[in-house]
Amino acid sequence: AWAMASFRRQPSLALLLLCAGRIGIGSIGSGGSGITAVFGLDLEIDDETAADDRLYLAASPPTDFCAARFEAECKTAKGDWEKVSMPTAAETEAMLADALSWAACNGLLMRIAIPALQSMPQTLPHSTAPPLYTHAPFALTPADFPEGELRRAADLAPKFNRLVEAVAADLPWLERTLRDTVASDAFTRKLLKLCATASAEGPTQRACFAILRSDYMLHDPYNVAESEREAATAAMAAPEMVADARGGGSTEDVSSGGGDGGSGGSGAASAPPARLLQVELNTIASSFASLSSRVSAMHATLAQRHDAMRRMLWHHRQQPKRLKIDEALPPNTALSSLATAIARAHAAYGCKEAAVVFVVQPDERNVNDQQLLRHEIFESHGVDVLFRTLAQIDQEGKLEGPKRKLLLDGKEISVVYFRAGYTPDDYPTSRQWNARLMIERSHAISCPSLSVHLAGTKKVQQELARPGELERFVSAGDAAELRQVFAGLWSLSGPERAEDDAPEHERDAAAAMSAARSSPDGFVMKPQREGGGNNLFGQDLAKALSDMSRSQRSAYILMQRIFPRASPALLVRNGEIHRGEAVSELGVYSTFLRTHSGRVVLDQVAGHLVRTKLLGVNEGGVAAGFAMLNSPLASLKGRKKQG
């Protein structure tokens, strides 16, 4: 009687105790005997019932759904399925509430920048400031990419690994390629100088460790918004315009090619399928692996819970009889893959007691992306991770012994993973440069080394696009596959006008400038910088070409502008929905590790990232405030239906 009265007053306790008795929680024991021992109750549960309950309570959320309901809705829509496939206002609100809750509970967060705190005199270290967070900006629904193009990007990842390793190993080639660039770019000049200094001294650590991210956009100029039609036409014509400006000659038409991406929309029937073109190859501080994994998991959860999300996936999967979520939303291993790669590099170093150090920026907003990786490394591999700025490394660090072991306050460091050091802003004084050189000279395995860092510069990207350059570093077969995702790339290091007998690179530069002046919307100017917010477009580009000297232009390259197809999107920032047409950029991570003995122990694709931005926004950085995190939807639209 006492027990039943207590249960009436506290029903939540009743539920807890009944569950404990039926499934055997903690020290209470299994079955009725545990409850009897503690509370004097005798709840008889037969073995068959207990087994059924355990099976029911252990069941995972479903990932495989019958599509009969969607088929009925599709028939009702009578051809307007594109509109019906997007969530209604009520469905959007329900999904948003779930997504915000999921983000808070699963670390999909970024630190809030508080101007008032930043402007106050800092008498204490920044780490003592209150850690206030908000959700990272994200898209509520995934971005569709042709399934075949997603597979192509994954297959190319190891090939880019081997290309970067080979380029980084050829310092004379890097020095020749960057000669004109370093004449006007002080930052790249300093990086190259430190690289040469460390190389001349001779390394004590010959391992090569790289975490890369190759970024792509789905080039589909035949299906852009009307407002961008003229610029897209110019972009398609860019390679031919440069060839014509040179006075003839053939150049590859990057607007055509393979892939199974359907054009969709209202483009011409003869238009080639959309296909991925590479925006850039990041060799340092390839961020958002952790948060992108969280976004992928959030979208999978929303698909399990909400008909509206499943309806959208079903539409893009060509309306199958059964919808399998893990086929529509490719699982994202970026977080676990990067953690494993860093742990493998730590093991290759050969000192179990050593620690990994993440080189970070002071006042970092994207700290959760780094902390999630840190916890994954420790929890899955037992490796300790320290966070230090370059200034702190200069203060605490020293090199010890003939091997030049890197010690930070006496702690040996096995791997240095750079999440900073990619922009001149990271080197405000000589202390930061001293730290970078100390790391490069040390026995610690750097990710990246200075040579790998330089292999990711835009000038190197442009030089590798020239005929025959890829074949210096990879096989002819790999070169042909890699070249399929290259957009048009040209040097700007030559004179404005070149004579017929001028060197090829000068004629290329003059031709590219002529084409870009006449049609600037078809091109983009890129400096040797990472992080977003640095590129020049349209009239800004045309003005720069007119105003800059030859030396100043040499710090940039010219690239054919990529025009992806826009799609309806629901983008979430600060808890609010922003609706509109948007375009997306796909990033594919890869990891590479060659040990000091020369054995390759890691060379693989390592997950993905998608960033989505509203149409009309030129730049694409999440941390810079231009884009939202997203995940890919493996679309079959445009592919002929089987059966």
C-alpha positions in Angstrom: 0.0 0.0 0.0 2.9 2.4 0.9 4.5 1.6 -2.5 1.3 2.2 -4.5 0.6 5.5 -2.7 4.2 6.7 -3.3 3.8 5.8 -7.0 0.6 7.9 -7.2 2.3 10.9 -5.8 5.4 10.5 -8.0 4.5 8.8 -11.3 7.9 9.6 -12.8 9.5 7.5 -10.1 7.0 4.8 -10.8 8.0 4.6 -14.4 11.7 4.6 -13.6 11.3 1.8 -11.0 9.1 -0.3 -13.3 11.6 0.1 -16.2 14.4 -0.8 -13.8 12.6 -3.9 -12.8 11.8 -5.0 -16.3 15.2 -4.3 -18.0 17.7 -4.5 -15.1 19.2 -1.1 -14.8 22.5 -0.5 -13.0 22.9 -2.0 -9.5 19.2 -2.5 -9.0 19.5 -5.9 -10.7 17.7 -7.7 -13.5 14.1 -8.9 -13.4 11.9 -8.7 -10.3 14.6 -9.9 -7.9 16.4 -6.6 -7.9 13.3 -4.6 -7.1 12.4 -7.1 -4.3 15.8 -6.7 -2.8 15.6 -2.9 -2.6 12.0 -2.1 -2.1 10.5 -5.4 -0.9 8.4 -5.7 -4.1 7.9 -8.9 -6.1 7.3 -8.1 -9.8 7.2 -11.5 -11.5 8.3 -11.2 -15.2 8.8 -14.3 -17.3 11.9 -14.7 -19.4 10.0 -14.5 -22.7 8.4 -11.1 -21.8 11.8 -9.7 -20.6 13.4 -10.8 -23.9 10.7 -9.2 -25.9 11.0 -5.9 -23.9 14.8 -5.8 -24.4 14.4 -6.3 -28.1 11.8 -3.6 -28.4 13.7 -1.1 -26.2 17.0 -1.8 -28.1 15.5 -1.2 -31.6 17.1 1.6 -33.6 15.1 4.2 -35.5 14.0 3.0 -39.0 16.1 3.8 -42.0 14.1 1.9 -44.7 10.6 3.2 -45.6 7.8 2.1 -47.9 7.0 4.9 -50.4 3.4 4.1 -51.1 2.2 7.2 -49.3 4.5 9.4 -51.3 3.3 7.8 -54.6 -0.3 8.8 -53.7 0.8 12.4 -52.9 2.7 12.5 -56.2 -0.4 11.5 -58.2 -2.4 14.1 -56.4 0.2 16.8 -57.2 -0.5 16.3 -60.9 2.9 17.4 -62.2 3.6 20.0 -59.5 5.8 17.6 -57.5 8.8 19.9 -57.4 6.7 22.3 -55.2 5.1 19.5 -53.2 8.5 17.9 -52.4 9.5 20.9 -50.3 8.2 21.1 -46.7 5.1 23.2 -46.0 5.3 26.1 -43.5 4.0 23.9 -40.7 6.4 21.0 -41.5 9.2 23.5 -41.7 8.5 24.8 -38.2 8.3 21.3 -36.8 11.6 20.3 -38.4 13.3 23.6 -37.3 12.3 22.9 -33.7 13.8 19.4 -33.8 16.9 20.6 -35.6 17.7 23.4 -33.1 17.2 20.9 -30.2 19.4 18.4 -31.9 22.1 20.9 -32.5 22.2 22.0 -28.9 22.3 18.4 -27.6 24.9 17.2 -30.1 27.5 20.0 -30.2 26.5 21.6 -33.6 27.6 24.9 -32.1 29.8 27.9 -32.6 31.1 30.4 -30.1 29.2 33.7 -30.1 31.3 36.8 -30.9 30.4 39.5 -28.4 31.8 42.9 -29.4 31.2 44.4 -26.0 33.5 41.8 -24.4 36.1 42.1 -27.2 36.4 45.8 -26.7 36.9 45.6 -22.9 40.5 45.8 -21.6 41.7 42.3 -21.1 43.4 41.9 -17.7 42.8 38.1 -17.8 43.5 35.5 -20.6 40.8 35.3 -23.2 40.0 31.7 -22.0 38.4 33.2 -18.9 35.7 35.0 -20.9 32.3 33.4 -20.6 31.9 30.6 -23.2 28.7 31.6 -24.9 27.5 29.5 -27.9 24.8 29.4 -30.5 24.1 26.8 -33.1 26.3 26.8 -36.2 24.6 28.1 -39.3 23.0 25.2 -41.2 20.6 24.2 -44.0 17.5 22.5 -42.8 17.4 20.3 -45.9 20.3 18.7 -47.7 21.7 19.8 -51.1 21.2 17.5 -54.0 24.3 16.4 -56.0 24.2 13.7 -58.8 25.2 10.4 -57.2 27.7 9.7 -59.9 29.5 13.0 -59.3 29.7 12.3 -55.6 31.3 9.0 -56.4 33.7 10.7 -58.8 34.8 13.2 -56.1 35.4 10.4 -53.6 37.4 8.3 -56.2 39.6 11.3 -57.0 40.6 11.9 -53.4 43.5 9.5 -53.2 44.8 10.8 -56.5 44.9 14.3 -55.2 46.7 12.9 -52.1 49.5 11.5 -54.3 49.7 14.6 -56.4 50.1 16.9 -53.4 52.8 14.6 -51.9 54.7 14.6 -55.2 54.5 18.4 -55.7 55.6 19.0 -52.1 58.6 16.8 -52.6 59.9 18.8 -55.5 61.1 22.1 -53.9 62.9 23.3 -57.0 59.7 23.1 -59.0 57.8 24.9 -56.2 60.4 27.7 -56.2 60.2 28.1 -60.0 56.4 28.1 -60.0 56.1 30.7 -57.2 58.9 32.9 -58.5 56.7 35.7 -59.9 54.2 35.3 -57.1 56.7 35.8 -54.2 58.0 39.0 -55.9 54.8 40.8 -54.9 53.2 38.5 -52.2 55.2 38.9 -48.9 53.3 36.2 -47.1 54.0 33.5 -49.7 57.6 34.7 -50.0 58.1 34.2 -46.2 56.6 30.7 -46.3 58.8 29.7 -49.2 61.9 31.2 -47.4 61.2 29.2 -44.2 60.7 26.1 -46.3 64.0 26.5 -48.1 65.8 27.2 -44.7 64.5 24.0 -43.1 65.2 22.0 -46.2 68.8 23.2 -46.4 69.4 22.2 -42.8 68.0 18.7 -43.5 64.9 17.2 -41.8 65.1 14.7 -38.9 61.5 13.7 -39.6 60.8 12.3 -43.1 57.2 11.3 -42.6 54.6 13.1 -44.8 51.2 13.6 -43.3 48.4 15.6 -45.0 44.7 16.2 -44.3 43.3 17.7 -47.5 39.9 19.0 -48.7 39.1 19.3 -52.4 36.2 21.8 -52.9 33.9 21.5 -55.9 30.8 23.2 -57.4 28.4 21.5 -59.8 28.9 23.5 -63.0 25.5 23.7 -64.8 25.5 27.0 -66.7 22.5 26.0 -68.8 20.2 26.0 -65.8 21.0 29.2 -63.9 18.7 31.9 -62.9 17.7 34.4 -65.6 19.7 37.2 -63.8 22.9 35.1 -64.2 22.3 33.9 -67.7 24.6 36.4 -69.4 27.5 35.8 -66.9 27.1 32.1 -67.2 27.3 32.3 -71.0 30.6 34.3 -70.6 31.9 31.6 -68.2 31.2 28.8 -70.7 33.0 30.8 -73.4 36.0 31.6 -71.2 38.4 29.0 -72.5 37.7 29.8 -76.1 37.9 33.5 -75.5 41.4 33.0 -74.0 42.4 30.8 -76.9 41.1 33.4 -79.4 42.9 36.2 -77.7 46.1 34.2 -78.1 45.4 34.0 -81.8 44.0 30.5 -82.1 44.9 27.1 -80.6 42.8 24.5 -78.9 41.8 24.4 -75.3 39.6 21.9 -73.5 36.0 22.9 -73.2 35.4 22.5 -69.4 31.6 23.1 -69.9 31.2 19.6 -71.4 32.1 16.2 -70.0 31.0 13.1 -68.2 29.0 12.4 -65.1 25.4 11.4 -64.7 24.1 14.6 -63.3 20.8 15.6 -65.0 20.5 19.1 -66.1 16.9 19.5 -64.9 15.2 22.9 -65.1 14.5 24.5 -68.5 17.9 24.1 -70.2 18.3 23.2 -73.8 17.8 19.5 -74.6 21.3 19.2 -76.0 22.9 20.7 -72.9 25.6 18.5 -71.4 25.0 17.1 -67.9 26.1 19.1 -64.9 29.4 18.1 -63.5 31.8 18.9 -60.6 34.6 21.4 -61.2 37.2 22.0 -58.6 37.2 25.4 -56.8 40.4 24.8 -54.9 42.4 22.2 -53.0 43.0 23.0 -49.3 46.2 21.7 -47.8 46.1 23.5 -44.5 43.5 23.9 -41.8 40.7 22.0 -43.7 38.0 22.9 -41.2 34.5 21.8 -40.4 35.0 18.0 -40.5 33.5 17.6 -37.0 30.5 19.9 -37.6 29.9 18.6 -41.1 29.6 15.1 -39.6 27.1 16.5 -37.1 25.0 18.1 -39.9 24.9 14.8 -41.8 23.7 13.0 -38.6 21.1 15.7 -38.0 19.7 15.4 -41.5 19.5 11.6 -41.1 17.6 12.0 -37.8 15.2 14.5 -39.4 14.6 12.0 -42.2 13.7 9.3 -39.7 11.3 11.6 -37.8 9.6 13.7 -40.5 7.6 12.7 -43.6 8.5 16.0 -45.2 12.2 15.2 -45.3 11.6 11.6 -46.5 9.3 13.0 -49.3 12.1 15.2 -50.5 14.6 12.4 -50.5 12.2 10.0 -52.3 11.7 12.6 -55.0 15.4 13.0 -55.6 16.0 9.2 -55.5 13.7 8.8 -58.5 10.7 7.7 -56.5 11.7 4.1 -55.5 9.3 1.6 -54.0 11.4 1.7 -50.8 13.4 4.7 -49.5 16.7 3.8 -47.8 18.0 6.9 -45.9 21.6 5.8 -45.8 21.6 5.6 -49.7 20.0 9.0 -50.1 22.1 10.7 -47.4 25.7 9.2 -47.6 27.1 8.6 -44.1 29.8 11.1 -43.2 32.9 9.7 -41.6 34.9 13.0 -41.5 35.2 13.3 -37.7 36.2 9.7 -37.1 38.4 9.5 -40.2 40.4 12.6 -39.2 40.8 11.4 -35.6 42.1 8.0 -36.9 44.5 9.7 -39.2 46.0 11.9 -36.5 46.2 8.9 -34.2 48.0 6.9 -36.9 50.5 9.7 -37.3 51.0 9.8 -33.5 51.7 6.0 -33.6 54.1 6.5 -36.5 56.1 9.0 -34.5 56.8 6.3 -32.0 56.4 7.8 -28.5 53.2 6.7 -26.8 53.6 9.3 -24.0 53.9 12.2 -26.4 51.0 14.6 -27.2 49.4 16.0 -30.3 49.2 19.8 -30.5 46.5 21.7 -32.4 47.8 25.1 -33.6 44.8 27.5 -33.2 43.9 31.1 -33.5 43.3 33.3 -30.5 39.6 34.2 -30.0 38.6 31.2 -32.2 34.8 31.1 -32.8 34.8 27.7 -34.5 36.2 26.0 -31.3 33.6 23.3 -31.2 34.7 21.9 -34.5 38.2 21.5 -33.0 37.1 20.3 -29.6 34.9 17.6 -31.0 37.9 16.3 -32.9 40.1 16.5 -29.8 37.6 14.4 -27.8 37.2 11.9 -30.5 41.0 11.4 -30.7 41.2 10.9 -26.9 38.1 8.8 -26.5 38.7 6.5 -29.5 42.5 6.3 -29.5 43.7 7.5 -26.0 45.9 10.3 -27.4 46.2 13.5 -25.5 45.7 16.8 -27.5 46.9 20.2 -26.5 45.7 23.6 -27.9 48.3 26.3 -28.5 48.6 29.5 -30.5 51.7 30.2 -32.5 52.7 32.8 -29.9 52.3 30.3 -27.1 54.5 27.7 -29.0 57.2 30.4 -29.4 57.0 31.0 -25.7 56.9 27.4 -24.4 58.6 25.5 -27.1 62.2 24.3 -27.6 64.0 21.7 -29.6 66.0 19.0 -27.8 68.8 16.7 -28.9 70.2 15.8 -32.3 66.7 14.8 -33.5 65.4 18.2 -32.5 62.4 16.8 -30.6 59.7 19.4 -30.0 59.0 20.1 -26.3 56.2 22.4 -25.1 56.8 23.1 -21.4 58.7 19.8 -21.2 56.0 17.7 -23.0 57.2 15.9 -26.1 55.0 16.6 -29.2 54.4 13.9 -31.8 52.1 15.6 -34.3 51.5 19.3 -35.0 48.1 19.8 -36.6 47.6 23.3 -38.0 44.2 24.9 -37.7 45.8 28.3 -38.0 48.8 29.7 -39.9 47.1 30.0 -43.3 46.7 33.8 -43.4 49.0 36.8 -42.8 46.8 37.8 -39.9 48.1 34.7 -38.0 51.6 36.2 -38.0 51.4 39.7 -36.5 54.9 39.6 -35.1 58.2 37.7 -35.5 57.2 35.4 -32.6 54.6 33.6 -34.8 57.2 33.2 -37.6 59.7 31.9 -35.2 57.2 29.3 -34.0 56.5 28.1 -37.5 60.1 27.6 -38.3 60.7 25.8 -35.0 57.9 23.4 -35.9 59.2 22.8 -39.4 62.8 22.1 -38.1 61.5 19.8 -35.4 61.2 16.0 -35.3 57.4 16.3 -34.8 55.2 15.3 -37.8 53.6 18.5 -39.2 50.2 18.5 -40.8 51.0 20.2 -43.1 54.7 20.7 -43.6 55.6 24.0 -45.3 56.0 22.3 -48.6 52.6 20.7 -48.5 51.1 24.1 -47.4 52.7 25.7 -50.5 51.5 22.9 -52.7 47.9 24.2 -52.1 48.5 27.8 -53.3 46.4 29.1 -56.1 49.4 29.6 -58.3 50.4 25.9 -58.0 46.8 25.0 -58.8 47.0 27.2 -62.0 50.4 25.8 -63.0 49.2 22.2 -62.7 46.4 23.0 -65.2 48.9 23.8 -67.9 49.4 21.0 -70.5 51.9 18.4 -69.4 52.4 19.6 -65.8 50.3 17.0 -64.1 52.2 14.2 -65.9 55.4 15.4 -64.1 53.9 14.1 -60.8 51.3 11.4 -61.5 50.6 8.8 -64.2 49.0 9.7 -67.5 45.8 7.9 -66.4 45.5 9.8 -63.1 46.3 13.1 -64.8 43.5 12.6 -67.3 41.0 11.9 -64.5 42.2 14.9 -62.4 42.1 17.2 -65.4 38.4 16.4 -65.9 37.5 18.5 -62.8 39.8 21.4 -63.6 38.1 24.7 -64.5 39.9 27.1 -66.8 42.9 28.5 -65.0 45.4 31.2 -66.3 48.4 33.1 -65.1 48.4 36.9 -64.6 52.1 37.2 -64.3 52.9 38.4 -67.9 52.6 41.8 -69.7 49.2 43.1 -70.8 50.2 42.6 -74.4 52.6 39.9 -75.6 54.5 39.5 -78.8 54.0 36.4 -80.9 57.5 35.1 -80.0 57.0 35.8 -76.3 57.2 32.9 -73.8 54.0 30.8 -73.6 53.2 31.9 -70.0 53.3 35.6 -71.1 51.0 35.0 -74.1 48.7 33.1 -71.7 48.6 36.0 -69.3 47.9 38.6 -72.0 45.1 36.5 -73.5 43.5 35.8 -70.2 43.5 39.5 -69.2 42.0 40.5 -72.6 39.2 38.0 -72.2 38.5 39.0 -68.6 38.4 42.7 -69.4 35.8 42.2 -72.2 33.7 39.8 -70.1 34.6 40.1 -66.4 31.5 38.2 -65.2 32.8 35.0 -66.7 36.0 35.0 -64.5 37.2 35.3 -60.9 40.6 36.7 -59.6 42.1 34.7 -56.7 45.0 35.6 -54.5 47.2 33.1 -52.6 44.8 33.2 -49.5 42.5 30.9 -47.6 39.5 31.6 -45.4 37.0 33.4 -47.8 36.5 37.1 -48.6 39.6 37.5 -50.8 38.4 37.0 -54.4 37.5 39.6 -57.0 34.4 39.4 -59.3 32.7 41.4 -62.0 33.5 45.1 -62.1 35.9 44.8 -59.1 37.9 42.3 -61.2 37.9 44.6 -64.3 39.0 47.6 -62.2 41.8 45.5 -60.6 43.1 44.5 -64.0 43.2 48.1 -65.1 44.7 49.5 -61.9 47.3 46.9 -60.9 50.9 46.8 -62.0 52.3 43.6 -63.6 54.0 42.8 -60.2 50.8 43.2 -58.3 48.8 41.1 -60.8 51.4 38.3 -60.3 50.0 37.7 -56.8 46.7 36.5 -58.4 45.5 33.9 -60.8 42.5 34.1 -63.1 39.9 31.3 -63.0 36.9 30.5 -65.1 33.8 31.2 -63.0 31.7 28.2 -62.1 28.0 28.5 -62.3 26.0 25.9 -60.3 22.3 25.4 -60.6 20.3 27.1 -57.9 17.7 25.2 -55.8 15.1 26.2 -53.2 16.7 26.1 -49.7 15.8 26.6 -46.1 18.8 28.2 -44.3 19.0 28.6 -40.5 21.1 31.3 -38.7 20.5 32.5 -35.2 17.4 30.3 -34.9 15.7 32.0 -37.9 14.7 30.5 -41.3 16.0 32.2 -44.5 14.2 31.0 -47.6 15.5 31.5 -51.1 17.3 30.1 -54.1 20.7 28.8 -53.1 23.8 27.2 -54.5 26.1 24.7 -52.8 29.8 23.7 -52.7 31.0 20.2 -52.0 34.2 19.5 -50.0 35.8 16.0 -49.9 38.3 15.3 -47.2 41.2 12.9 -47.7 44.0 11.7 -45.5 47.5 10.7 -46.4 50.4 9.3 -44.3 53.8 8.1 -45.5 56.0 7.0 -42.6 59.7 7.9 -42.2 60.5 4.5 -43.6 58.7 5.4 -46.9 55.7 3.1 -46.4 52.3 4.6 -47.2 50.0 3.5 -44.3 47.1 5.9 -45.1 45.7 7.1 -48.4 41.9 7.4 -48.5 38.8 9.5 -48.8 37.7 10.8 -45.3 34.2 12.2 -45.4 32.6 15.3 -46.8 31.4 18.9 -46.2 28.7 20.9 -48.0 28.3 24.7 -47.7 25.2 26.4 -49.0 24.7 30.1 -49.7 21.9 32.2 -51.1 22.1 33.0 -54.8 24.1 36.2 -55.4 26.6 35.7 -52.6 30.0 35.3 -54.2 32.2 34.0 -51.4 31.6 30.7 -49.6 33.2 30.6 -46.1 31.0 29.6 -43.1 33.4 31.0 -40.5 33.6 34.2 -42.6 29.7 34.4 -42.5 28.9 33.8 -46.1 27.5 30.2 -46.1 25.7 27.6 -44.0 26.8 24.0 -43.3 24.9 21.3 -45.1 25.1 17.7 -46.3 24.8 16.0 -49.7 21.7 14.3 -51.0 22.8 11.6 -53.5 20.3 12.5 -56.3 19.3 10.2 -59.2 17.3 12.9 -61.0 18.2 12.9 -64.7 19.2 9.2 -64.7 17.0 6.8 -66.6 14.7 4.9 -64.3 15.5 1.2 -64.1 12.7 -1.3 -64.8 
